[in-house]
Amino acid sequence: MTRKKLLLVCLVFVLCRVGFGFTGARRGRVFEIRTYTTYEGKLDALHARFRNHTMKLFKKHGMTNIGYWTPQDAALSQNTLLYVLAHSSREDAKKSWESFRNDPEWKKVREASEADGKIVSKVESVFMDATDYSPMK
């Protein structure tokens, strides 16, 4: 199984498990799973940027933060962040991302956090629909 498929299977499993306690779920949402790979030694900087800024900016731009994870296995645990966002539609996701990327506050945060070099080397994104039997919709 490829690394991407393995991570996706694991994250979907986690989402299903935590979904039972999720409140505020509604039909018609689109979920986006994102995998960030950092440059060597930059994972802590990425965590700090998300913890202190990015999550708030996502919310500001209409994205719902579902959860954030790091793999347990040594190779991926050193440079990988996985997270899930919810959007009201794929079109709204596109608008939210565009708005986020053009936000002057985000540009300032990104520039400051990358003063010692770029943090993220690779971003992967997969959009998902909840099944009709999923506890999280």
C-alpha positions, 0 to 999 in steps of 0.5 A: 500500500502506498504511503498516501493510501495508508495515511488516508485509510488511517485518517478515515478510520480515526475520523469514523471513530471520533465522529461518534462524539462530533457535534454540529454535524450536518448533511452536505458538507465536503471534507478535505484531508490535507497532508503536509510534508515539511523540510527536515527539522521544520515540523515544530515550526509548522505546528507553531504556525497552525497552533498560533495562527493558521487555524484561526485564519481558516475559521475566519475564511469559512473553513471548519477545523475538524482535527489535526494529527501526526503519524506515530511511526518514526519516519513520518512522525518527523515531517508529516502533519495531516488534518481535515477541514470541512466546507459547505461545498467544493465551490465554497472550499475553493472560495475559502482557499482563495480568500485565505491565500490573499489575506494580508494577515496570512501573508504576514504570518507565512513570511514571518514563519519562513524567515529562516527558510521555507517550512513545507516541501509538499502538500497533498489534498483529497476532497471526500464526501461522507457516506450515507451511513457515516456518523460524521456528515 
